[in-house]
Amino acid sequence: MRNAHPKYLCFPSVVCVGRETEITIFPRDISRIFRDENTYDLAVVGLYDDQLLYRDPVPHDHPCYVKDGCLHFTFTPEYEQEYSIRFGKVGDAEIRIPLYAVEEDLYTLRPLKGDLHSHSYYSDGVDGLAMTPADYREEGFDFFALTDHNRLFPSEECAKLYRDIPLGIHMMYGEEVHPPVSSIHIVGVGETESVSNFYIHHPEEYEAILDELEPTFTNLPAEYRRRAAMVKWTCDAIREVGGIAILPHPFWRPNRYNYAKVFLDFLFDEHLFDALEVIGGISQAAGCCPAKFNNMQVALWQEQASKGNALPVVGSSDSHNHDFSSHGFGRNFTMVFAKDNTTEAILDAIRSGYSVAGEVPRNADGDVRFYGSQVRLVAFAHFLYENYFNETWRLCIGEGILMRRYAQGEPVEELLAALADTVPNFYKQFYGLLPAPTLSAERTAFLDECRMRQLEEGPLSNGGVIKLYGNNDRRL
């Protein structure tokens, strides 16, 4: 995320199309409060609004008023789009802050940032169950799934460790399933019980199921039919226990690509998976980086969609460590628009196509890329990343640090409980579901005192040069 601190915030910053809304422009520093004695002008410009010439001036004629140190106006957006609020004291430079209007379907959903593919040292990762949730929360994540290889229990134990305290981050169950004697990888998320346990502990029953399924794939060359049966059984089994089956890193290349082209095409044609990991974080090929494989996965997703094989998309780190500078952790993620921060709601959002995959390229200076099937979701995701998640990230840092201390045995339960609603409450203010913050009379009175001293005592200065000694003749 970018360490940006805008001088003003807008509450709400997300509004519903067709609904009249009271907007408050809130100064982040009390030195920037709006004053009754000044005159302000304001314009609200839709980025999709038509214009003949792009340098045509924008009339600043939208009514506004000052109250309690904030600037207020009412607005009824006509279309779903980003708006630019342009305001300022008459005669001063214009200030711009963004506002976004969405249709009812998006307005009723909460934006959440998460990772659906990660590992701990209980398989082949290096980080433990105590630190992993804290690391994710400190990076501003709302949810994540621990998906260790062929085992669900680490994700269960991870959630169990923190079950006695309220947290802002949701821990989902998951596992990466690897049917025996194959190169198949399938990420299962949201399962209520392990799928891999069946072929580990009941191998004869498992092989009998494959024997029955294998002959049904007559549209596939014989050498792929056993593997097709494995994928079919695994994806169905994941769904039977409440999860979704994600196709991860199809171009992962420890030696060759993970799937032959004919088999990969078959997987899409048969619609076996619930989602595609279009952005991932792993690369084991010498001299290759994840960016190349992500580029190919995006192209694969677009190509298959053009054939009628569209899949919902997710972005995941496949993190085996939490080193932000060297891996996909924190850089590759999924943004969902869900009813709430629960497993059921997150999975429903993905199934319904209300998800985009996010990627922060290595060495990028605040850059982020989103991939999704709808321009409206991608455009909204960019707005949220820059204006919403950039704020919630800072709110999450303290909670992540305290989670780490809690995992170490320190008595910080009360502090964590006090922070648990911080991000949800900010979300509600950001969407206008709670009243906008206000400046207290005591705070503005203190500022008035400082301002009077500046006007009455402060010399007129330019850098280190004092231009006026003695009483300052500047007045209100």
N, C-alpha and C positions, 0 to 999 in steps of 0.2 A: 504494500500500500504506500501511498505518498504521504509524507508528513506535511500536509497542507492544512493551513488554518485560515479559512475564509473569514473576512472581517464581519460579515453578517450571515445570519441563518434565516431561512424562510420557514414559517410554520403555518399551515402544513406545506411541505414541499411536494407532496403527491396529492392530487385532487381528482375528483370523479367528473368525467365529462357530463355536461348538462346540469350540474349541480352548483348553485350559487354558494360560494365559500368565502368566509372572512379570512384574509391573509394578513399575517403579522410578519414584518421584517424586524428581526431582533438583532441588536448590536452585541457582538460577542465581548466587546470591551466597553465598559461604561463610559469611557472617554468619547465614544462615538454615538452617544445617545442622540435621538432626534429631539428638537426643541420647538416649543409652540411659537416662539417669536420668529422662527425662520420659515421660509416658504420653500416647499419641495415640489418637484414635478416627477411624473412617473409614466412609464409606458410598459405595456405587456405585449411582447412580440412573439407570435408563433413561428417556429422554424420551418413549418410547412406552408405558412401563409404566402400567398402570391405577391410578387413584386415585379414591376416592369424593368427597373434598373436596380442592380444590387447596391448601389450607393445612394439610392433615394433616401432622404431623411425620414426618420420615424417621429411622428408627432407625440410629444410627451403630454397627453391630455387626459390620462386616466385619473379619475378622482381619487384622492388619498387624504389622510388626516393623521395627525400626531396624537398619541395618547400614551401616557406612562413611559415616555422615552422611546417608544417604538413607532414605526410607520405602519399604518393600516390601510387596507383597501379591500373591496369586494370584487370577486371575479367569477364569471361563469364560462368555463371553457367549452368551446363548440366542438372541438375535434381532439382525438387522441394524438398528442405530440408533446415535444418539449417546448417550453416557453422561456423567453428571456425577459426577466424583470429589469427594467432600466430606470434608475432613479438617481436623485441627488438634490442637493440644495441648489436653488436657482442661481446660476452663475458659476457653480463649481463643476468639476469634472464628473462625468456620468459614471455610476457604479452599476455593474451587472451581476445578477445572481439567477440561477436556473430554477424553474418550476416545471413539474411534469403532470400532464393530465392523462388519465387512462380510463378505458371503458370499465363498466361495472365488474366484469369477470376478473380483471387484474386488480382492481381496487380492493376487492374482498379477500385477496390472497396476500400472504406475508412473504417478502423476499428473504431467502435463507441461503447462506453460503456453506458448502460442505465438501467433503471428500469421501468417495465411496469405495476406495481401494487402498489399503495400507497394511503394513506388516509389523510384527513385533518380534522379539527374540524367542517367542514361543514357536516360531517357525524359522525363517531365515533373516529376520530383521535384527536390529541392534538395540532398539529402545524397548523399555519395559511397559507394563500395563499401568503403572502409576504416573509416569511422566507423559505418556502419549496424549491423553486427554488434555493435560495442562498445556502441552506444546501447541496443540490445535487451537485451544481457546486463546492463548496468547497471540496467535496469528489472526484472530478475529473470526474464527470459524463457529458456526452455529450447530453443526452436526458433523459426524464422521462415522465411518464403519471400519472396524478392524477386521480384516479379511485374511487371516493367516491361512497358510496352505493346508488343505485337508483337515481342518479342525475349526469348529465353531466356538469351542469353550473359551479361548482367550478373549473373545469379544464379550462373552457372558461375564467372565471374571472382571474384565475392565469396567463394565457398568456396575457390577456388584461392589467394587471398591469404593465408589462414590455414592452409593444408593441412599445413604443416610443424610445427605445434605442437598439442599436445592441448588441447582446449577443452571446456567444459561445455555450450556452446550448439551446436545442430545447425542447419546452413544447408541449406535445401531448395531445389531448383531449381523455377522456375516462370515463368509469363508470363501477362499478361492479353491474351487473344486478341480481336481486333476484325475479324471478317470484313469485307472491303471493301464500301463502299457500303451500310452498315447502321448502326443504332444499337445493335447487339448487343455486349454485354460478357460474356466468359466467362473466369473465372480457372482456369487449369490449374496444378496443383501436383503435383510429384513426377515430372514428365516427364523422360525420358532424352534427348529431343531436341525441338527446336522444332517446334510445329505451324504457327505463323504463317509460318515459312520456306517452307512448301509453296505457299501462295497468293501469297507475295511473289515467289518465284523460278520458280514454275510456274503462272502464271495461267491459261493455256489448259487445262491438265489439270484444274485446280481448277474452272473454269467448266463443263467437260464433266461432272464429277461432280455438280455442282448441277443441271445440265440433266436428268440421269437421276433424281435424287432428287425434284425439285420436283413432278412429276405424281403422286407416290405419296400426297401429303397431301390427299386428296379430302375429308376431314372438316374442312377449314379454308377460309375465304374465300380467293379467288384471290390477293388482294393480300399475303397473309402466307406463301404457300407457298415462295417463294424464300428468305425468311428462315428458315422452318422447316427447309429443306434445309441452310442454313448452320449452324444450331444442331446438327442431327443429325450432320452431317459433323464439326464441330469436337469435340463431346463424344466421339464414337466415336474420333476421331484421338488425343485426349488419353489415353483409356483404352488405346489400342493401344500407346502408348509408356510405359505404367506409371503414368500420373497419374490424378487425379480431376478431374472437371469441376464447378466451383462456380458457382452462379448468384449474382452479386453485385448489391447495391444495386438491386433492381427498381424502386424508387421514386425513384431519382436523377433530379433534375429541372433540367437546365440551361435547359429551355424547357417541355417536357411530361415526364410520367413516361417512364421508359426503355422501357416496353412498354405497348401497348394491352391492355386487360383481356382481350379475347378471345384474344389471342396469349399472354398470360401464363398464362391458364387452360390453354391447349393445351400449353404447355411442361411443366406439372405433370401433366396427363392422360396425356401420352406418356412420362413418367418418363425424360426425356432427361438430367437432371443427377444427379450423385452426392451433392450437398449444397447447402444453401441458406445464404447469408451472412445469417443472421437478424439479426445485429448488425453494422453497418458504421459507418464514420466520416466519410463524405464528404457534403457538401451544397453545391450551387452555386446554389440558388434564393435570390433576394434575400429576406431576412427570415425564412428557414427555418433550422432547426437539425437536426443529425442525430437528435436525440431523437425528433422527430416521425416521421421515416422509419423509425427502428428500431421504434417503436411499431406502425407500419403493417405492417412486415415480420413482426413477431411475430404479428400478427393474421392476415396472409396465410398464414403457416406453420400456424397452428392451424386455419384454415378449410380449407386443402388437406388437412391430416391427417384432418379429419372426413369428407372425400370419399374417403379411401383413398389419397391422394397424399402420404403422409408422406415427408419427406426428413430425413436427418441434418443437424444444424445445426453451423455454425461462427460464430465471431465474429472480425472483422478490423478493422483500423484504416483500411485503404486509405491509409496514411500517405504523404504527399508531403513531409513534413518531420517532424522529431522534437521539435517544440515541445509539451511535455506540456500546457501551459496552453491551447492554441488548437486542438488537433486530436485525432483519435482515437488517436494513438500512445500506447501504455501504458495506455489506458483501455478499449479494445475488444480482446478476445482470445478464443482458444479454449483450453479445458482438455480434454485427452484423457486417457484411461486406456489406456496402451499397454504392450506387452511390454518395449519399451526405446525409447531416444531415437534412433530411426533413421527414415528416410523410409518404409520399408516398414511398420514397426510403427505409425507415426502414421496413415498412410493406412488401414491395416487397422482401426484403432480407430474412425476416422470412418465408414468403410463399415459397420461393425458396430453403429453407434449409440452407441459409448462416447465421446461428446463432448458438451460443453455450451458454449454461448456466454456469455461474460462481458462485463459492461458496468459501468464505473464512471462514474456520471453526473457531468457537469461541476459543480464546486463542491461535490461530495459530501464529507462528513467521514467518510471510512472506509467509505462505503456501497458495496455492490456488488450487482449483480443477475445471476442466472444463468437461462438458458433451455435447457430440454432436454425430451426426450420422457418421462422417467421422474423421478418425485419422488425416488427413491433417489439418482440421480446429482446432481440439483440440491442436495439436502440435504448430500450428501457434499462437493460442490464448495464450498459455503459453509464447512463445517468446515475443509477444506483451505486455502482462501484465508485464513481468519483465523488458522490455527494452524500450517500447514506453509509455504505460500508467503510468509507474512509473515516467516518465518525465512530461507528460502532467498534471498529478495530481498536481505537484508543480506549474505548470503554471496556474492552475485553482484556486488555493487557494486565490490569491489576487482578482480575479474577483468575487468569491463567497462573500468575505468580503465586497467588494464595492457594490454588489447587495443588501446586507443586509442594508448598509447605505442608498442606494437609496430608498429602501422600507420604511425607516424611515424618508424620506423627505429631505435628505442631497443632495446638488447639486454636484453630482459626475458623471454626464452624460458624460463629456468629458473624464474622466479617464476610464470609462467603454468602451467608443467607441474606445479608444486607445488600449485596451486589446482584443477587440473582435476578431482580426485576429491572435492573438498570437499562439493559438493551431493549427488552420488551416495551418499557415505558417510552424510551426514545423513539422506537418504531411507531408507537401510537401517536406521539406528538408529530412525527414526521408525516403521518398520514391524516392528521387532524382528528384522531380518535380520542385524544386527550387535549385539554386546553393548552394553548401556547404558553411558554414560560413568560414571566413578567419580571420587570425590574422593581425591586422593593423601594419604598419611599426612603428608607434609611440609606440605601446604596446611592440613589440619585442625589440625596442631600449631601452626602460626602463628596460626590463629584462636584456639586455646586460650590462647595467650600473650596475645593482644589482650583476650580475655574476662577473664582473670585480672587484667590491669591495670585494666580497666574496673571490676571488682568491688572491687579492693583500693585503687585510687588515685583513681578517678573520683568526684567529689562528686555527691551527689544533686541534680539540677538541674531547673528548670522554666523553659525559655527562658533568659533572661539572669539569672535569680535563682538563686543558689547557696543551697541549703537546709541543707547540711551541710558543715562544714569539717573538716580533719584526716582522721584515719583513717575510712574508710568501713566502717560496721558491717554492710553487706550481705554475706551469705555465700552459697556455692553451695547 
